[in-house]
Amino acid sequence: MFLKDSQTGDLVEVLDPKEMFNPASPTMKVRYQAGEDLGDPVEVEKTRLEFPSGEPLPKCWVDMHYRVKF
């Protein structure tokens, strides 16, 4: 699956979808797809990523307390 880095606009390949769906994990490993060579896997914060269309990631993927109302 591919997402977009909201700060640079580069596409990133998600290396472990389980990390992406886990709201307890604030970061996940991705590989940047900018340029001809594949980048090395790096860990980035989920809040920095969005779908290629510009939509943010679902709240249930990034916030473990998304159902709690204070």
PQR file of N, CA, C, O and H, with PARSE charges and radii, in Angstrom:
ATOM      1  N   MET A   1       0.845  -1.169   0.000 -0.4000 1.5000
ATOM      2  CA  MET A   1       0.000   0.000   0.000 -0.0000 2.0000
ATOM      3  C   MET A   1       0.894   1.236   0.000  0.5500 1.7000
ATOM      4  O   MET A   1       1.965   1.251   0.607 -0.5500 1.4000
ATOM      5  N   PHE A   2       0.433   2.255  -0.686 -0.4000 1.5000
ATOM      6  CA  PHE A   2       1.188   3.500  -0.752 -0.0000 2.0000
ATOM      7  C   PHE A   2       0.432   4.618  -0.041  0.5500 1.7000
ATOM      8  O   PHE A   2      -0.790   4.724  -0.142 -0.5500 1.4000
ATOM      9  H   PHE A   2      -0.437   2.242  -1.178  0.4000 1.0000
ATOM     10  N   LEU A   3       1.179   5.442   0.674 -0.4000 1.5000
ATOM     11  CA  LEU A   3       0.666   6.647   1.299 -0.0000 2.0000
ATOM     12  C   LEU A   3       1.522   7.810   0.832  0.5500 1.7000
ATOM     13  O   LEU A   3       2.486   7.617   0.090 -0.5500 1.4000
ATOM     14  H   LEU A   3       2.171   5.356   0.755  0.4000 1.0000
ATOM     15  N   LYS A   4       1.179   9.008   1.258 -0.4000 1.5000
ATOM     16  CA  LYS A   4       1.927  10.196   0.867 -0.0000 2.0000
ATOM     17  C   LYS A   4       2.422  10.914   2.111  0.5500 1.7000
ATOM     18  O   LYS A   4       1.697  11.046   3.096 -0.5500 1.4000
ATOM     19  H   LYS A   4       0.396   9.165   1.861  0.4000 1.0000
ATOM     20  N   ASP A   5       3.660  11.373   2.056 -0.4000 1.5000
ATOM     21  CA  ASP A   5       4.224  12.193   3.118 -0.0000 2.0000
ATOM     22  C   ASP A   5       3.644  13.592   2.947  0.5500 1.7000
ATOM     23  O   ASP A   5       3.870  14.234   1.922 -0.5500 1.4000
ATOM     24  H   ASP A   5       4.250  11.266   1.255  0.4000 1.0000
ATOM     25  N   SER A   6       2.904  14.066   3.933 -0.4000 1.5000
ATOM     26  CA  SER A   6       2.227  15.357   3.801 -0.0000 2.0000
ATOM     27  C   SER A   6       3.200  16.532   3.787  0.5500 1.7000
ATOM     28  O   SER A   6       2.848  17.611   3.310 -0.5500 1.4000
ATOM     29  H   SER A   6       2.720  13.545   4.766  0.4000 1.0000
ATOM     30  N   GLN A   7       4.408  16.346   4.298 -0.4000 1.5000
ATOM     31  CA  GLN A   7       5.376  17.449   4.330 -0.0000 2.0000
ATOM     32  C   GLN A   7       6.150  17.575   3.025  0.5500 1.7000
ATOM     33  O   GLN A   7       6.456  18.687   2.594 -0.5500 1.4000
ATOM     34  H   GLN A   7       4.694  15.470   4.685  0.4000 1.0000
ATOM     35  N   THR A   8       6.472  16.446   2.389 -0.4000 1.5000
ATOM     36  CA  THR A   8       7.276  16.495   1.172 -0.0000 2.0000
ATOM     37  C   THR A   8       6.474  16.211  -0.096  0.5500 1.7000
ATOM     38  O   THR A   8       6.881  16.603  -1.190 -0.5500 1.4000
ATOM     39  H   THR A   8       6.224  15.543   2.739  0.4000 1.0000
ATOM     40  N   GLY A   9       5.327  15.526   0.050 -0.4000 1.5000
ATOM     41  CA  GLY A   9       4.530  15.146  -1.113 -0.0000 2.0000
ATOM     42  C   GLY A   9       5.001  13.861  -1.770  0.5500 1.7000
ATOM     43  O   GLY A   9       4.421  13.439  -2.771 -0.5500 1.4000
ATOM     44  H   GLY A   9       4.996  15.208   0.939  0.4000 1.0000
ATOM     45  N   ASP A  10       6.050  13.220  -1.227 -0.4000 1.5000
ATOM     46  CA  ASP A  10       6.578  11.974  -1.792 -0.0000 2.0000
ATOM     47  C   ASP A  10       5.695  10.791  -1.410  0.5500 1.7000
ATOM     48  O   ASP A  10       5.116  10.755  -0.324 -0.5500 1.4000
ATOM     49  H   ASP A  10       6.521  13.563  -0.414  0.4000 1.0000
ATOM     50  N   LEU A  11       5.603   9.825  -2.321 -0.4000 1.5000
ATOM     51  CA  LEU A  11       4.909   8.589  -2.008 -0.0000 2.0000
ATOM     52  C   LEU A  11       5.800   7.704  -1.161  0.5500 1.7000
ATOM     53  O   LEU A  11       7.018   7.682  -1.335 -0.5500 1.4000
ATOM     54  H   LEU A  11       6.073   9.854  -3.203  0.4000 1.0000
ATOM     55  N   VAL A  12       5.177   6.963  -0.233 -0.4000 1.5000
ATOM     56  CA  VAL A  12       5.900   6.024   0.600 -0.0000 2.0000
ATOM     57  C   VAL A  12       5.184   4.682   0.534  0.5500 1.7000
ATOM     58  O   VAL A  12       3.957   4.617   0.474 -0.5500 1.4000
ATOM     59  H   VAL A  12       4.187   6.981  -0.092  0.4000 1.0000
ATOM     60  N   GLU A  13       5.969   3.622   0.547 -0.4000 1.5000
ATOM     61  CA  GLU A  13       5.423   2.273   0.559 -0.0000 2.0000
ATOM     62  C   GLU A  13       5.349   1.793   2.004  0.5500 1.7000
ATOM     63  O   GLU A  13       6.345   1.835   2.726 -0.5500 1.4000
ATOM     64  H   GLU A  13       6.966   3.675   0.597  0.4000 1.0000
ATOM     65  N   VAL A  14       4.186   1.342   2.423 -0.4000 1.5000
ATOM     66  CA  VAL A  14       4.015   0.804   3.769 -0.0000 2.0000
ATOM     67  C   VAL A  14       4.624  -0.586   3.799  0.5500 1.7000
ATOM     68  O   VAL A  14       4.249  -1.443   2.998 -0.5500 1.4000
ATOM     69  H   VAL A  14       3.377   1.308   1.837  0.4000 1.0000
ATOM     70  N   LEU A  15       5.561  -0.823   4.712 -0.4000 1.5000
ATOM     71  CA  LEU A  15       6.246  -2.108   4.773 -0.0000 2.0000
ATOM     72  C   LEU A  15       5.538  -3.116   5.664  0.5500 1.7000
ATOM     73  O   LEU A  15       5.639  -4.320   5.427 -0.5500 1.4000
ATOM     74  H   LEU A  15       5.865  -0.127   5.362  0.4000 1.0000
ATOM     75  N   ASP A  16       4.825  -2.653   6.683 -0.4000 1.5000
ATOM     76  CA  ASP A  16       4.110  -3.556   7.575 -0.0000 2.0000
ATOM     77  C   ASP A  16       2.716  -3.002   7.836  0.5500 1.7000
ATOM     78  O   ASP A  16       2.555  -2.116   8.675 -0.5500 1.4000
ATOM     79  H   ASP A  16       4.743  -1.675   6.875  0.4000 1.0000
ATOM     80  N   PRO A  17       1.705  -3.510   7.132 -0.5600 1.5000
ATOM     81  CA  PRO A  17       0.346  -2.987   7.326  0.2800 2.0000
ATOM     82  C   PRO A  17      -0.163  -3.120   8.763  0.5500 1.7000
ATOM     83  O   PRO A  17      -0.992  -2.318   9.192 -0.5500 1.4000
ATOM     84  N   LYS A  18       0.315  -4.111   9.510 -0.4000 1.5000
ATOM     85  CA  LYS A  18      -0.122  -4.262  10.901 -0.0000 2.0000
ATOM     86  C   LYS A  18       0.254  -3.035  11.729  0.5500 1.7000
ATOM     87  O   LYS A  18      -0.509  -2.613  12.598 -0.5500 1.4000
ATOM     88  H   LYS A  18       0.989  -4.762   9.162  0.4000 1.0000
ATOM     89  N   GLU A  19       1.414  -2.468  11.466 -0.4000 1.5000
ATOM     90  CA  GLU A  19       1.837  -1.246  12.162 -0.0000 2.0000
ATOM     91  C   GLU A  19       0.905  -0.088  11.814  0.5500 1.7000
ATOM     92  O   GLU A  19       0.580   0.740  12.665 -0.5500 1.4000
ATOM     93  H   GLU A  19       2.035  -2.811  10.761  0.4000 1.0000
ATOM     94  N   MET A  20       0.482  -0.043  10.558 -0.4000 1.5000
ATOM     95  CA  MET A  20      -0.366   1.047  10.100 -0.0000 2.0000
ATOM     96  C   MET A  20      -1.730   1.000  10.787  0.5500 1.7000
ATOM     97  O   MET A  20      -2.268   2.043  11.162 -0.5500 1.4000
ATOM     98  H   MET A  20       0.746  -0.716   9.866  0.4000 1.0000
ATOM     99  N   PHE A  21      -2.290  -0.187  10.955 -0.4000 1.5000
ATOM    100  CA  PHE A  21      -3.617  -0.336  11.552 -0.0000 2.0000
ATOM    101  C   PHE A  21      -3.600  -0.267  13.076  0.5500 1.7000
ATOM    102  O   PHE A  21      -4.651  -0.085  13.690 -0.5500 1.4000
ATOM    103  H   PHE A  21      -1.854  -1.034  10.650  0.4000 1.0000
ATOM    104  N   ASN A  22      -2.435  -0.407  13.695 -0.4000 1.5000
ATOM    105  CA  ASN A  22      -2.329  -0.445  15.151 -0.0000 2.0000
ATOM    106  C   ASN A  22      -2.325   0.974  15.731  0.5500 1.7000
ATOM    107  O   ASN A  22      -1.350   1.702  15.544 -0.5500 1.4000
ATOM    108  H   ASN A  22      -1.581  -0.555  13.196  0.4000 1.0000
ATOM    109  N   PRO A  23      -3.385   1.379  16.425 -0.5600 1.5000
ATOM    110  CA  PRO A  23      -3.413   2.743  16.968  0.2800 2.0000
ATOM    111  C   PRO A  23      -2.435   2.964  18.116  0.5500 1.7000
ATOM    112  O   PRO A  23      -2.151   4.110  18.468 -0.5500 1.4000
ATOM    113  N   ALA A  24      -1.910   1.882  18.712 -0.4000 1.5000
ATOM    114  CA  ALA A  24      -0.941   2.023  19.805 -0.0000 2.0000
ATOM    115  C   ALA A  24       0.460   2.312  19.294  0.5500 1.7000
ATOM    116  O   ALA A  24       1.345   2.656  20.078 -0.5500 1.4000
ATOM    117  H   ALA A  24      -2.141   0.952  18.426  0.4000 1.0000
ATOM    118  N   SER A  25       0.674   2.179  18.003 -0.4000 1.5000
ATOM    119  CA  SER A  25       1.984   2.442  17.413 -0.0000 2.0000
ATOM    120  C   SER A  25       1.975   3.825  16.748  0.5500 1.7000
ATOM    121  O   SER A  25       1.316   4.003  15.723 -0.5500 1.4000
ATOM    122  H   SER A  25      -0.044   1.900  17.366  0.4000 1.0000
ATOM    123  N   PRO A  26       2.693   4.808  17.310 -0.5600 1.5000
ATOM    124  CA  PRO A  26       2.689   6.155  16.737  0.2800 2.0000
ATOM    125  C   PRO A  26       3.546   6.288  15.470  0.5500 1.7000
ATOM    126  O   PRO A  26       3.444   7.278  14.745 -0.5500 1.4000
ATOM    127  N   THR A  27       4.389   5.281  15.211 -0.4000 1.5000
ATOM    128  CA  THR A  27       5.253   5.329  14.030 -0.0000 2.0000
ATOM    129  C   THR A  27       5.093   4.045  13.231  0.5500 1.7000
ATOM    130  O   THR A  27       4.530   3.061  13.711 -0.5500 1.4000
ATOM    131  H   THR A  27       4.472   4.477  15.799  0.4000 1.0000
ATOM    132  N   MET A  28       5.598   4.076  12.001 -0.4000 1.5000
ATOM    133  CA  MET A  28       5.609   2.869  11.175 -0.0000 2.0000
ATOM    134  C   MET A  28       6.755   2.943  10.183  0.5500 1.7000
ATOM    135  O   MET A  28       7.234   4.024   9.843 -0.5500 1.4000
ATOM    136  H   MET A  28       6.055   4.876  11.611  0.4000 1.0000
ATOM    137  N   LYS A  29       7.188   1.768   9.722 -0.4000 1.5000
ATOM    138  CA  LYS A  29       8.294   1.703   8.773 -0.0000 2.0000
ATOM    139  C   LYS A  29       7.758   1.827   7.357  0.5500 1.7000
ATOM    140  O   LYS A  29       6.798   1.162   6.968 -0.5500 1.4000
ATOM    141  H   LYS A  29       6.798   0.889   9.998  0.4000 1.0000
ATOM    142  N   VAL A  30       8.410   2.701   6.600 -0.4000 1.5000
ATOM    143  CA  VAL A  30       8.032   2.942   5.207 -0.0000 2.0000
ATOM    144  C   VAL A  30       9.292   3.026   4.361  0.5500 1.7000
ATOM    145  O   VAL A  30      10.403   3.125   4.881 -0.5500 1.4000
ATOM    146  H   VAL A  30       9.190   3.242   6.916  0.4000 1.0000
ATOM    147  N   ARG A  31       9.101   2.984   3.075 -0.4000 1.5000
ATOM    148  CA  ARG A  31      10.198   3.167   2.126 -0.0000 2.0000
ATOM    149  C   ARG A  31       9.776   4.251   1.145  0.5500 1.7000
ATOM    150  O   ARG A  31       8.753   4.114   0.474 -0.5500 1.4000
ATOM    151  H   ARG A  31       8.198   2.903   2.653  0.4000 1.0000
ATOM    152  N   TYR A  32      10.555   5.328   1.054 -0.4000 1.5000
ATOM    153  CA  TYR A  32      10.237   6.428   0.140 -0.0000 2.0000
ATOM    154  C   TYR A  32      10.416   5.993  -1.303  0.5500 1.7000
ATOM    155  O   TYR A  32      11.336   5.243  -1.628 -0.5500 1.4000
ATOM    156  H   TYR A  32      11.386   5.439   1.599  0.4000 1.0000
ATOM    157  N   GLN A  33       9.530   6.470  -2.166 -0.4000 1.5000
ATOM    158  CA  GLN A  33       9.528   6.096  -3.574 -0.0000 2.0000
ATOM    159  C   GLN A  33       9.954   7.254  -4.471  0.5500 1.7000
ATOM    160  O   GLN A  33       9.581   7.289  -5.644 -0.5500 1.4000
ATOM    161  H   GLN A  33       8.783   7.080  -1.902  0.4000 1.0000
ATOM    162  N   ALA A  34      10.711   8.181  -3.954 -0.4000 1.5000
ATOM    163  CA  ALA A  34      11.178   9.324  -4.730 -0.0000 2.0000
ATOM    164  C   ALA A  34      12.477   8.968  -5.448  0.5500 1.7000
ATOM    165  O   ALA A  34      13.406   8.454  -4.826 -0.5500 1.4000
ATOM    166  H   ALA A  34      11.014   8.152  -3.001  0.4000 1.0000
ATOM    167  N   GLY A  35      12.546   9.231  -6.725 -0.4000 1.5000
ATOM    168  CA  GLY A  35      13.752   8.937  -7.489 -0.0000 2.0000
ATOM    169  C   GLY A  35      13.723   7.538  -8.076  0.5500 1.7000
ATOM    170  O   GLY A  35      12.728   6.825  -7.947 -0.5500 1.4000
ATOM    171  H   GLY A  35      11.791   9.649  -7.230  0.4000 1.0000
ATOM    172  N   GLU A  36      14.808   7.146  -8.718 -0.4000 1.5000
ATOM    173  CA  GLU A  36      14.871   5.846  -9.379 -0.0000 2.0000
ATOM    174  C   GLU A  36      15.228   4.717  -8.425  0.5500 1.7000
ATOM    175  O   GLU A  36      14.763   3.591  -8.602 -0.5500 1.4000
ATOM    176  H   GLU A  36      15.616   7.725  -8.823  0.4000 1.0000
ATOM    177  N   ASP A  37      16.044   5.000  -7.417 -0.4000 1.5000
ATOM    178  CA  ASP A  37      16.478   3.961  -6.480 -0.0000 2.0000
ATOM    179  C   ASP A  37      15.494   3.842  -5.328  0.5500 1.7000
ATOM    180  O   ASP A  37      14.919   4.834  -4.881 -0.5500 1.4000
ATOM    181  H   ASP A  37      16.422   5.914  -7.273  0.4000 1.0000
ATOM    182  N   LEU A  38      15.309   2.617  -4.853 -0.4000 1.5000
ATOM    183  CA  LEU A  38      14.482   2.405  -3.676 -0.0000 2.0000
ATOM    184  C   LEU A  38      15.222   2.915  -2.449  0.5500 1.7000
ATOM    185  O   LEU A  38      16.412   2.653  -2.270 -0.5500 1.4000
ATOM    186  H   LEU A  38      15.776   1.811  -5.216  0.4000 1.0000
ATOM    187  N   GLY A  39      14.517   3.629  -1.626 -0.4000 1.5000
ATOM    188  CA  GLY A  39      15.136   4.127  -0.409 -0.0000 2.0000
ATOM    189  C   GLY A  39      15.216   3.047   0.646  0.5500 1.7000
ATOM    190  O   GLY A  39      14.549   2.017   0.550 -0.5500 1.4000
ATOM    191  H   GLY A  39      13.550   3.842  -1.772  0.4000 1.0000
ATOM    192  N   ASP A  40      16.028   3.284   1.643 -0.4000 1.5000
ATOM    193  CA  ASP A  40      16.119   2.371   2.770 -0.0000 2.0000
ATOM    194  C   ASP A  40      14.875   2.538   3.642  0.5500 1.7000
ATOM    195  O   ASP A  40      14.297   3.624   3.689 -0.5500 1.4000
ATOM    196  H   ASP A  40      16.569   4.121   1.722  0.4000 1.0000
ATOM    197  N   PRO A  41      14.460   1.480   4.330 -0.5600 1.5000
ATOM    198  CA  PRO A  41      13.318   1.608   5.247  0.2800 2.0000
ATOM    199  C   PRO A  41      13.617   2.613   6.351  0.5500 1.7000
ATOM    200  O   PRO A  41      14.694   2.590   6.947 -0.5500 1.4000
ATOM    201  N   VAL A  42      12.675   3.481   6.616 -0.4000 1.5000
ATOM    202  CA  VAL A  42      12.794   4.467   7.690 -0.0000 2.0000
ATOM    203  C   VAL A  42      11.516   4.447   8.506  0.5500 1.7000
ATOM    204  O   VAL A  42      10.464   4.030   8.020 -0.5500 1.4000
ATOM    205  H   VAL A  42      11.800   3.500   6.132  0.4000 1.0000
ATOM    206  N   GLU A  43      11.612   4.894   9.735 -0.4000 1.5000
ATOM    207  CA  GLU A  43      10.451   4.964  10.605 -0.0000 2.0000
ATOM    208  C   GLU A  43       9.964   6.407  10.652  0.5500 1.7000
ATOM    209  O   GLU A  43      10.735   7.321  10.942 -0.5500 1.4000
ATOM    210  H   GLU A  43      12.466   5.232  10.129  0.4000 1.0000
ATOM    211  N   VAL A  44       8.679   6.606  10.365 -0.4000 1.5000
ATOM    212  CA  VAL A  44       8.098   7.949  10.382 -0.0000 2.0000
ATOM    213  C   VAL A  44       6.843   7.944  11.253  0.5500 1.7000
ATOM    214  O   VAL A  44       6.230   6.901  11.480 -0.5500 1.4000
ATOM    215  H   VAL A  44       8.052   5.864  10.129  0.4000 1.0000
ATOM    216  N   GLU A  45       6.477   9.124  11.730 -0.4000 1.5000
ATOM    217  CA  GLU A  45       5.263   9.261  12.528 -0.0000 2.0000
ATOM    218  C   GLU A  45       4.048   9.168  11.619  0.5500 1.7000
ATOM    219  O   GLU A  45       4.047   9.700  10.509 -0.5500 1.4000
ATOM    220  H   GLU A  45       6.974   9.972  11.545  0.4000 1.0000
ATOM    221  N   LYS A  46       3.025   8.494  12.095 -0.4000 1.5000
ATOM    222  CA  LYS A  46       1.803   8.324  11.301 -0.0000 2.0000
ATOM    223  C   LYS A  46       1.122   9.656  11.022  0.5500 1.7000
ATOM    224  O   LYS A  46       0.487   9.819   9.980 -0.5500 1.4000
ATOM    225  H   LYS A  46       3.026   8.062  12.997  0.4000 1.0000
ATOM    226  N   THR A  47       1.245  10.606  11.939 -0.4000 1.5000
ATOM    227  CA  THR A  47       0.584  11.897  11.758 -0.0000 2.0000
ATOM    228  C   THR A  47       1.142  12.646  10.546  0.5500 1.7000
ATOM    229  O   THR A  47       0.508  13.577  10.048 -0.5500 1.4000
ATOM    230  H   THR A  47       1.761  10.472  12.785  0.4000 1.0000
ATOM    231  N   ARG A  48       2.296  12.255  10.082 -0.4000 1.5000
ATOM    232  CA  ARG A  48       2.932  12.888   8.927 -0.0000 2.0000
ATOM    233  C   ARG A  48       2.407  12.317   7.608  0.5500 1.7000
ATOM    234  O   ARG A  48       2.653  12.887   6.545 -0.5500 1.4000
ATOM    235  H   ARG A  48       2.810  11.499  10.487  0.4000 1.0000
ATOM    236  N   LEU A  49       1.685  11.194   7.671 -0.4000 1.5000
ATOM    237  CA  LEU A  49       1.246  10.498   6.462 -0.0000 2.0000
ATOM    238  C   LEU A  49      -0.228  10.727   6.176  0.5500 1.7000
ATOM    239  O   LEU A  49      -1.028  10.983   7.076 -0.5500 1.4000
ATOM    240  H   LEU A  49       1.485  10.731   8.535  0.4000 1.0000
ATOM    241  N   GLU A  50      -0.562  10.628   4.901 -0.4000 1.5000
ATOM    242  CA  GLU A  50      -1.949  10.752   4.451 -0.0000 2.0000
ATOM    243  C   GLU A  50      -2.122   9.886   3.209  0.5500 1.7000
ATOM    244  O   GLU A  50      -1.145   9.379   2.658 -0.5500 1.4000
ATOM    245  H   GLU A  50       0.087  10.420   4.170  0.4000 1.0000
ATOM    246  N   PHE A  51      -3.355   9.721   2.775 -0.4000 1.5000
ATOM    247  CA  PHE A  51      -3.606   8.990   1.542 -0.0000 2.0000
ATOM    248  C   PHE A  51      -3.148   9.831   0.351  0.5500 1.7000
ATOM    249  O   PHE A  51      -3.097  11.056   0.460 -0.5500 1.4000
ATOM    250  H   PHE A  51      -4.149  10.133   3.222  0.4000 1.0000
ATOM    251  N   PRO A  52      -2.813   9.207  -0.784 -0.5600 1.5000
ATOM    252  CA  PRO A  52      -2.372   9.979  -1.953  0.2800 2.0000
ATOM    253  C   PRO A  52      -3.385  11.034  -2.403  0.5500 1.7000
ATOM    254  O   PRO A  52      -3.005  12.019  -3.037 -0.5500 1.4000
ATOM    255  N   SER A  53      -4.667  10.839  -2.084 -0.4000 1.5000
ATOM    256  CA  SER A  53      -5.693  11.814  -2.453 -0.0000 2.0000
ATOM    257  C   SER A  53      -5.678  13.047  -1.555  0.5500 1.7000
ATOM    258  O   SER A  53      -6.352  14.036  -1.846 -0.5500 1.4000
ATOM    259  H   SER A  53      -4.975  10.039  -1.569  0.4000 1.0000
ATOM    260  N   GLY A  54      -4.911  12.994  -0.462 -0.4000 1.5000
ATOM    261  CA  GLY A  54      -4.834  14.118   0.467 -0.0000 2.0000
ATOM    262  C   GLY A  54      -5.682  13.928   1.714  0.5500 1.7000
ATOM    263  O   GLY A  54      -5.644  14.768   2.613 -0.5500 1.4000
ATOM    264  H   GLY A  54      -4.364  12.191  -0.225  0.4000 1.0000
ATOM    265  N   GLU A  55      -6.444  12.843   1.790 -0.4000 1.5000
ATOM    266  CA  GLU A  55      -7.260  12.584   2.972 -0.0000 2.0000
ATOM    267  C   GLU A  55      -6.372  12.098   4.118  0.5500 1.7000
ATOM    268  O   GLU A  55      -5.409  11.367   3.886 -0.5500 1.4000
ATOM    269  H   GLU A  55      -6.474  12.161   1.060  0.4000 1.0000
ATOM    270  N   PRO A  56      -6.686  12.497   5.346 -0.5600 1.5000
ATOM    271  CA  PRO A  56      -5.900  12.011   6.492  0.2800 2.0000
ATOM    272  C   PRO A  56      -6.189  10.540   6.764  0.5500 1.7000
ATOM    273  O   PRO A  56      -7.194   9.996   6.307 -0.5500 1.4000
ATOM    274  N   LEU A  57      -5.295   9.909   7.513 -0.4000 1.5000
ATOM    275  CA  LEU A  57      -5.517   8.526   7.918 -0.0000 2.0000
ATOM    276  C   LEU A  57      -6.708   8.474   8.876  0.5500 1.7000
ATOM    277  O   LEU A  57      -6.954   9.437   9.602 -0.5500 1.4000
ATOM    278  H   LEU A  57      -4.479  10.351   7.884  0.4000 1.0000
ATOM    279  N   PRO A  58      -7.448   7.368   8.887 -0.5600 1.5000
ATOM    280  CA  PRO A  58      -8.572   7.255   9.820  0.2800 2.0000
ATOM    281  C   PRO A  58      -8.112   7.412  11.268  0.5500 1.7000
ATOM    282  O   PRO A  58      -7.034   6.954  11.644 -0.5500 1.4000
ATOM    283  N   LYS A  59      -8.933   8.056  12.056 -0.4000 1.5000
ATOM    284  CA  LYS A  59      -8.581   8.323  13.448 -0.0000 2.0000
ATOM    285  C   LYS A  59      -8.330   7.037  14.231  0.5500 1.7000
ATOM    286  O   LYS A  59      -7.507   7.024  15.146 -0.5500 1.4000
ATOM    287  H   LYS A  59      -9.809   8.429  11.750  0.4000 1.0000
ATOM    288  N   CYS A  60      -9.033   5.951  13.881 -0.4000 1.5000
ATOM    289  CA  CYS A  60      -8.853   4.682  14.598 -0.0000 2.0000
ATOM    290  C   CYS A  60      -7.493   4.048  14.311  0.5500 1.7000
ATOM    291  O   CYS A  60      -7.117   3.096  14.995 -0.5500 1.4000
ATOM    292  H   CYS A  60      -9.702   5.962  13.137  0.4000 1.0000
ATOM    293  N   TRP A  61      -6.750   4.538  13.333 -0.4000 1.5000
ATOM    294  CA  TRP A  61      -5.402   4.046  13.038 -0.0000 2.0000
ATOM    295  C   TRP A  61      -4.343   4.817  13.814  0.5500 1.7000
ATOM    296  O   TRP A  61      -3.244   4.303  14.019 -0.5500 1.4000
ATOM    297  H   TRP A  61      -7.056   5.311  12.778  0.4000 1.0000
ATOM    298  N   VAL A  62      -4.644   6.028  14.248 -0.4000 1.5000
ATOM    299  CA  VAL A  62      -3.621   6.878  14.861 -0.0000 2.0000
ATOM    300  C   VAL A  62      -3.883   7.235  16.322  0.5500 1.7000
ATOM    301  O   VAL A  62      -2.969   7.692  17.009 -0.5500 1.4000
ATOM    302  H   VAL A  62      -5.537   6.445  14.082  0.4000 1.0000
ATOM    303  N   ASP A  63      -5.102   7.039  16.813 -0.4000 1.5000
ATOM    304  CA  ASP A  63      -5.453   7.433  18.175 -0.0000 2.0000
ATOM    305  C   ASP A  63      -6.137   6.275  18.887  0.5500 1.7000
ATOM    306  O   ASP A  63      -7.251   5.897  18.523 -0.5500 1.4000
ATOM    307  H   ASP A  63      -5.844   6.667  16.256  0.4000 1.0000
ATOM    308  N   MET A  64      -5.470   5.694  19.918 -0.4000 1.5000
ATOM    309  CA  MET A  64      -6.075   4.552  20.599 -0.0000 2.0000
ATOM    310  C   MET A  64      -7.296   4.931  21.417  0.5500 1.7000
ATOM    311  O   MET A  64      -8.070   4.052  21.797 -0.5500 1.4000
ATOM    312  H   MET A  64      -4.566   6.000  20.214  0.4000 1.0000
ATOM    313  N   HIS A  65      -7.490   6.190  21.693 -0.4000 1.5000
ATOM    314  CA  HIS A  65      -8.638   6.640  22.477 -0.0000 2.0000
ATOM    315  C   HIS A  65      -9.663   7.358  21.601  0.5500 1.7000
ATOM    316  O   HIS A  65     -10.330   8.284  22.061 -0.5500 1.4000
ATOM    317  H   HIS A  65      -6.861   6.903  21.384  0.4000 1.0000
ATOM    318  N   TYR A  66      -9.791   6.944  20.366 -0.4000 1.5000
ATOM    319  CA  TYR A  66     -10.672   7.650  19.435 -0.0000 2.0000
ATOM    320  C   TYR A  66     -12.145   7.543  19.834  0.5500 1.7000
ATOM    321  O   TYR A  66     -12.952   8.362  19.394 -0.5500 1.4000
ATOM    322  H   TYR A  66      -9.249   6.191  19.992  0.4000 1.0000
ATOM    323  N   ARG A  67     -12.513   6.566  20.646 -0.4000 1.5000
ATOM    324  CA  ARG A  67     -13.914   6.424  21.062 -0.0000 2.0000
ATOM    325  C   ARG A  67     -14.200   7.118  22.392  0.5500 1.7000
ATOM    326  O   ARG A  67     -15.364   7.301  22.749 -0.5500 1.4000
ATOM    327  H   ARG A  67     -11.858   5.901  21.003  0.4000 1.0000
ATOM    328  N   VAL A  68     -13.174   7.503  23.122 -0.4000 1.5000
ATOM    329  CA  VAL A  68     -13.356   8.121  24.431 -0.0000 2.0000
ATOM    330  C   VAL A  68     -13.743   9.583  24.249  0.5500 1.7000
ATOM    331  O   VAL A  68     -13.101  10.316  23.497 -0.5500 1.4000
ATOM    332  H   VAL A  68     -12.228   7.354  22.832  0.4000 1.0000
ATOM    333  N   LYS A  69     -14.786   9.995  24.936 -0.4000 1.5000
ATOM    334  CA  LYS A  69     -15.209  11.400  24.896 -0.0000 2.0000
ATOM    335  C   LYS A  69     -14.982  12.005  26.269  0.5500 1.7000
ATOM    336  O   LYS A  69     -15.510  11.506  27.263 -0.5500 1.4000
ATOM    337  H   LYS A  69     -15.308   9.400  25.547  0.4000 1.0000
ATOM    338  N   PHE A  70     -14.212  13.062  26.333 -0.4000 1.5000
ATOM    339  CA  PHE A  70     -13.917  13.718  27.613 -0.0000 2.0000
ATOM    340  C   PHE A  70     -14.856  14.871  27.849  0.5500 1.7000
ATOM    341  O   PHE A  70     -14.761  15.545  28.875 -0.5500 1.4000
ATOM    342  H   PHE A  70     -13.783  13.467  25.526  0.4000 1.0000
TER
END
